[in-house]
Every structure is written in C-alpha cells, then in structure tokens.
Amino acid sequence: MTPPSPFQEEVYAVLPFLRTAPAALHEAFFARAIRTEVPAGRYLCMEGDRCLHLPIVLSGSARIYKSGWQGREITLYRLEPGDSCILTASCLIGNHDFPAFAVTETDVVAALIPAASFHRWLGEYEAWRTYVFGLLWNRLIEIISLVEEVTFRRMDARLAEHLLKLTEGGPGAIHATHEALADELGTAREVVSRILKEFERQGWVTLARGLIQVCDPHGLLGKARQG
C-alpha cells in the first residue's frame, strides 16, 4: 500500500472520515482538492464575492464577520482546523454571492473544493453529505445562540463573559483594543470603553493601552450571570 502523501496526512488529521470513506470519494477528493496557504490578515472572501470553492481549514484560524454601514462589525463564527464555511456552502447550494467577510487571523492552510465537485459529491457520497450537513447544523446552532445573545442579553453581561472566555475563566492579561472587543460583540467602541471603566471601578479589571488585566474573575462571573 502506498503511504499517504503529506497533503493526505494534513487532511486525515482534521477529516478522519476520509480514511474510511468509499474509495471513489477518497480518490475524487485528493484529485480535486487544491492545497493553498494564506498569510494572516488576508481576506478569503469579501461581501458580494462569487463563491467558487468550499474551503476546508487544515491549520490556522479565520474570522467570519458582518459589517454594518457605520463600520461596526460583529463576529459570526470562526473557522478552526477541520471546519468549513457554512455561508460558502449555502452560497454554493443556492447559487448566491457571499454575504459577509472572511479574514485569516493566523496563517492558514486550507483545502479548496471546486464548486462542481462540491455539488457532485453531495449527490453521490453519503459520507460527504454527512460532513456538510453536520457543519451546517452545528454552525446554525451557533448563529442562533449569537442572535439570542445580541437580542436578549445585556452588553455588560456579554462583555464580562467574553473577557472570562479569553482568560479561560481565571485572572490574566488580554491584549486587545476596545475597538477589537466591540467588533467581536457587535457594538460601538464607546460602549465597550464605558463598561470596562465601570468594571475597573468595581476592581474586576485594570486597564492600560491595548491591555486589559482581569483581576477578579469572580466579580466578572457574577456580572455575566446577571445577563
């Protein structure tokens, strides 16, 4: 048996189902998939772009976000190794243009699946359908949760929870600007700055330029639970 190529090993690491997939799907995937490397800070897709490939992240991370007319942003989800973009999949299925922005946060290695292959495999291979529909389901649940947060939760509670997520629930330093936090949460920088100043007054954080030091995670947790 021929040993796997380096590209195949990269793919197997994040898509283990391909190891046991039907031989026809396995052969078609590695015949059609295009390995690509994208540096950090590059756009994978812009709003209004035509979707020509389905990207599957092999390493690195990318951020999918929506931007409003005033320049405010909100993060919809991130792509990590093994993930693909459900907006791209939906655009390929419905023949629509991309409705958001996708930018690499780190250097990214991805496998690009041409649109024609994506469509053909959906009809021919159950393993491929299971993978794609599983992605759609999981991301749909994430986006529903995001809508619930934005609609029903107070911003101070959301910000407290986000800070705790960044420090994994404990004290620690967060290297981020107020604007970057605002973009994550879909609000204005001024709102984040005002709430952070209140958190500092409570003794939960200390603030410096480009730095937030979480001092009292229990205080932030109490605030997060109020929302």
Kinemage of the C-alpha trace (Angstrom):
@kinemage 1
@onewidth
@group {chain A} dominant
@subgroup {mainchain}
@vectorlist {calphas} color= white
{ca met a 1} P 0.000 0.000 0.000
{ca thr a 2} L 1.331 3.426 -0.939
{ca pro a 3} L 1.981 5.578 2.151
{ca pro a 4} L -0.138 8.747 2.452
{ca ser a 5} L 1.296 11.917 0.978
{ca pro a 6} L 1.984 14.903 3.294
{ca phe a 7} L -1.180 16.572 1.978
{ca gln a 8} L -3.231 13.466 2.709
{ca glu a 9} L -1.856 13.355 6.255
{ca glu a 10} L -2.871 17.009 6.741
{ca val a 11} L -6.389 16.207 5.570
{ca tyr a 12} L -6.717 12.997 7.620
{ca ala a 13} L -5.748 14.913 10.770
{ca val a 14} L -8.857 17.108 10.519
{ca leu a 15} L -11.192 14.936 8.393
{ca pro a 16} L -10.668 11.423 9.753
{ca phe a 17} L -13.810 10.149 7.998
{ca leu a 18} L -11.886 10.280 4.718
{ca arg a 19} L -9.619 7.431 5.874
{ca thr a 20} L -12.583 5.050 5.720
{ca ala a 21} L -14.586 6.843 3.042
{ca pro a 22} L -15.517 4.956 -0.145
{ca ala a 23} L -12.559 4.621 -2.457
{ca ala a 24} L -14.316 6.696 -5.122
{ca leu a 25} L -14.798 9.670 -2.748
{ca his a 26} L -11.256 9.324 -1.425
{ca glu a 27} L -9.816 9.332 -4.933
{ca ala a 28} L -12.040 12.199 -6.096
{ca phe a 29} L -11.231 14.345 -3.045
{ca phe a 30} L -7.467 14.187 -3.480
{ca ala a 31} L -7.745 14.555 -7.247
{ca arg a 32} L -9.831 17.721 -6.999
{ca ala a 33} L -8.830 19.372 -3.694
{ca ile a 34} L -6.389 22.267 -4.055
{ca arg a 35} L -3.991 22.911 -1.185
{ca thr a 36} L -3.498 26.613 -0.540
{ca glu a 37} L -1.639 28.723 2.021
{ca val a 38} L -2.950 32.150 3.042
{ca pro a 39} L -0.976 34.570 5.262
{ca ala a 40} L -2.535 36.150 8.346
{ca gly a 41} L -4.627 39.245 7.722
{ca arg a 42} L -5.715 38.323 4.189
{ca tyr a 43} L -9.324 38.215 3.062
{ca leu a 44} L -10.553 34.809 1.984
{ca cys a 45} L -13.832 36.257 0.783
{ca met a 46} L -15.431 39.698 0.606
{ca glu a 47} L -19.111 40.533 0.788
{ca gly a 48} L -20.616 40.163 -2.677
{ca asp a 49} L -17.919 37.795 -3.967
{ca arg a 50} L -18.865 34.823 -6.096
{ca cys a 51} L -18.201 31.523 -4.311
{ca leu a 52} L -16.086 29.242 -6.485
{ca his a 53} L -14.706 26.808 -3.882
{ca leu a 54} L -15.550 25.357 -0.490
{ca pro a 55} L -12.570 25.959 1.832
{ca ile a 56} L -11.720 23.373 4.490
{ca val a 57} L -9.256 24.672 7.079
{ca leu a 58} L -6.324 22.329 7.715
{ca ser a 59} L -4.438 24.634 10.087
{ca gly a 60} L -4.816 28.169 11.432
{ca ser a 61} L -7.972 30.182 12.017
{ca ala a 62} L -10.181 32.616 10.145
{ca arg a 63} L -12.893 35.001 11.284
{ca ile a 64} L -16.256 35.347 9.562
{ca tyr a 65} L -17.940 38.648 10.310
{ca lys a 66} L -20.620 41.065 9.188
{ca ser a 67} L -20.018 44.804 8.841
{ca gly a 68} L -22.694 47.478 9.188
{ca trp a 69} L -22.981 50.708 7.257
{ca gln a 70} L -21.402 52.673 10.142
{ca gly a 71} L -18.378 50.396 10.135
{ca arg a 72} L -19.418 48.378 13.187
{ca glu a 73} L -18.688 44.664 12.992
{ca ile a 74} L -19.934 41.504 14.629
{ca thr a 75} L -18.189 38.152 14.545
{ca leu a 76} L -20.491 35.409 13.276
{ca tyr a 77} L -18.116 32.495 13.873
{ca arg a 78} L -14.545 31.321 13.430
{ca leu a 79} L -13.068 28.598 11.294
{ca glu a 80} L -10.630 26.255 13.021
{ca pro a 81} L -8.895 23.115 11.692
{ca gly a 82} L -11.486 20.724 10.268
{ca asp a 83} L -14.063 23.485 9.791
{ca ser a 84} L -15.539 24.807 6.612
{ca cys a 85} L -17.597 27.912 5.991
{ca ile a 86} L -21.346 27.308 6.083
{ca leu a 87} L -22.007 30.621 4.353
{ca thr a 88} L -19.866 29.444 1.446
{ca ala a 89} L -21.619 26.065 1.439
{ca ser a 90} L -25.003 27.805 1.479
{ca cys a 91} L -23.944 30.103 -1.355
{ca leu a 92} L -22.792 27.136 -3.426
{ca ile a 93} L -26.049 25.276 -2.789
{ca gly a 94} L -28.251 28.307 -3.501
{ca asn a 95} L -26.037 29.939 -6.152
{ca his a 96} L -25.790 33.196 -4.174
{ca asp a 97} L -22.978 35.661 -3.540
{ca phe a 98} L -21.085 35.668 -0.248
{ca pro a 99} L -22.990 37.783 2.334
{ca ala a 100} L -20.176 38.584 4.818
{ca phe a 101} L -16.395 38.908 5.172
{ca ala a 102} L -13.880 36.133 5.874
{ca val a 103} L -10.379 37.096 7.009
{ca thr a 104} L -7.474 34.982 8.240
{ca glu a 105} L -6.423 35.656 11.841
{ca thr a 106} L -3.321 33.470 11.571
{ca asp a 107} L -1.510 31.859 8.672
{ca val a 108} L -3.996 29.375 7.229
{ca val a 109} L -3.553 26.192 5.219
{ca ala a 110} L -6.750 25.074 3.510
{ca ala a 111} L -8.050 22.559 1.007
{ca leu a 112} L -10.257 24.172 -1.642
{ca ile a 113} L -13.024 22.036 -3.126
{ca pro a 114} L -14.239 23.305 -6.532
{ca ala a 115} L -17.935 24.152 -6.677
{ca ala a 116} L -18.685 21.498 -9.301
{ca ser a 117} L -17.097 18.759 -7.158
{ca phe a 118} L -18.917 20.010 -4.054
{ca his a 119} L -22.261 19.656 -5.827
{ca arg a 120} L -21.490 16.313 -7.423
{ca trp a 121} L -20.272 14.716 -4.180
{ca leu a 122} L -23.424 15.811 -2.336
{ca gly a 123} L -25.417 13.694 -4.724
{ca glu a 124} L -23.038 10.731 -4.879
{ca tyr a 125} L -21.500 10.185 -1.418
{ca glu a 126} L -23.305 9.813 1.886
{ca ala a 127} L -20.076 10.450 3.848
{ca trp a 128} L -19.696 13.837 2.148
{ca arg a 129} L -23.345 14.739 2.772
{ca thr a 130} L -22.979 13.827 6.431
{ca tyr a 131} L -19.921 16.068 6.755
{ca val a 132} L -21.511 19.062 5.008
{ca phe a 133} L -24.907 18.839 6.727
{ca gly a 134} L -23.180 18.333 10.083
{ca leu a 135} L -21.289 21.581 9.525
{ca leu a 136} L -24.496 23.393 8.583
{ca trp a 137} L -26.311 22.143 11.678
{ca asn a 138} L -23.541 22.973 14.144
{ca arg a 139} L -22.979 26.465 12.780
{ca leu a 140} L -26.713 27.157 12.630
{ca ile a 141} L -26.953 26.427 16.351
{ca glu a 142} L -24.019 28.803 16.988
{ca ile a 143} L -25.634 31.597 14.988
{ca ile a 144} L -28.995 31.098 16.737
{ca ser a 145} L -27.160 31.397 20.068
{ca leu a 146} L -25.470 34.582 18.828
{ca val a 147} L -28.829 36.080 17.823
{ca glu a 148} L -30.233 35.224 21.254
{ca glu a 149} L -27.256 36.909 22.953
{ca val a 150} L -27.442 40.055 20.866
{ca thr a 151} L -31.213 40.312 21.235
{ca phe a 152} L -31.833 39.321 24.826
{ca arg a 153} L -28.627 39.757 26.861
{ca arg a 154} L -27.261 42.980 28.307
{ca met a 155} L -23.974 44.164 26.803
{ca asp a 156} L -22.190 44.387 30.158
{ca ala a 157} L -23.009 40.718 30.832
{ca arg a 158} L -21.857 39.701 27.358
{ca leu a 159} L -18.604 41.623 27.724
{ca ala a 160} L -17.926 40.093 31.140
{ca glu a 161} L -18.492 36.614 29.734
{ca his a 162} L -16.251 37.355 26.740
{ca leu a 163} L -13.402 38.539 28.960
{ca leu a 164} L -13.670 35.361 31.018
{ca lys a 165} L -13.609 33.288 27.845
{ca leu a 166} L -10.395 34.998 26.752
{ca thr a 167} L -8.716 34.268 30.097
{ca glu a 168} L -10.248 30.779 30.358
{ca gly a 169} L -12.204 31.732 33.467
{ca gly a 170} L -9.304 32.947 35.571
{ca pro a 171} L -7.205 36.063 36.096
{ca gly a 172} L -4.952 37.050 33.223
{ca ala a 173} L -3.938 39.608 30.635
{ca ile a 174} L -5.905 40.289 27.450
{ca his a 175} L -4.009 42.067 24.695
{ca ala a 176} L -6.813 43.679 22.738
{ca thr a 177} L -8.105 47.123 21.941
{ca his a 178} L -11.556 48.309 22.952
{ca glu a 179} L -12.408 48.528 19.258
{ca ala a 180} L -11.460 44.885 18.687
{ca leu a 181} L -13.696 43.800 21.567
{ca ala a 182} L -16.514 45.929 20.175
{ca asp a 183} L -16.132 44.263 16.776
{ca glu a 184} L -16.388 40.844 18.424
{ca leu a 185} L -19.597 41.746 20.231
{ca gly a 186} L -21.248 43.869 17.552
{ca thr a 187} L -21.348 47.148 19.417
{ca ala a 188} L -19.598 50.528 19.456
{ca arg a 189} L -16.134 51.107 20.891
{ca glu a 190} L -17.527 53.799 23.173
{ca val a 191} L -19.939 51.309 24.730
{ca val a 192} L -17.142 48.840 25.470
{ca ser a 193} L -14.933 51.589 26.912
{ca arg a 194} L -17.697 52.787 29.221
{ca ile a 195} L -18.427 49.280 30.514
{ca leu a 196} L -14.727 48.495 31.004
{ca lys a 197} L -14.290 51.670 33.028
{ca glu a 198} L -17.145 50.528 35.264
{ca phe a 199} L -15.519 47.085 35.587
{ca glu a 200} L -12.294 48.849 36.592
{ca arg a 201} L -14.142 50.930 39.169
{ca gln a 202} L -15.510 47.692 40.621
{ca gly a 203} L -11.966 46.320 40.850
{ca trp a 204} L -12.611 43.476 38.413
{ca val a 205} L -10.107 44.657 35.779
{ca thr a 206} L -7.310 47.151 35.310
{ca leu a 207} L -6.893 48.980 32.017
{ca ala a 208} L -3.869 50.090 30.038
{ca arg a 209} L -3.329 50.924 26.379
{ca gly a 210} L -4.071 47.743 24.392
{ca leu a 211} L -4.230 45.706 27.614
{ca ile a 212} L -6.967 44.522 29.957
{ca gln a 213} L -5.881 42.734 33.113
{ca val a 214} L -8.571 40.563 34.668
{ca cys a 215} L -8.049 40.795 38.430
{ca asp a 216} L -11.309 39.450 39.834
{ca pro a 217} L -12.843 36.749 37.627
{ca his a 218} L -15.477 36.007 40.279
{ca gly a 219} L -16.780 39.572 40.012
{ca leu a 220} L -16.986 39.255 36.226
{ca leu a 221} L -18.717 35.899 36.544
{ca gly a 222} L -21.377 37.446 38.761
{ca lys a 223} L -21.961 40.165 36.177
{ca ala a 224} L -22.096 37.613 33.339
{ca arg a 225} L -24.769 35.658 35.180
{ca gln a 226} L -26.951 38.752 35.564
{ca gly a 227} L -27.496 38.988 31.812
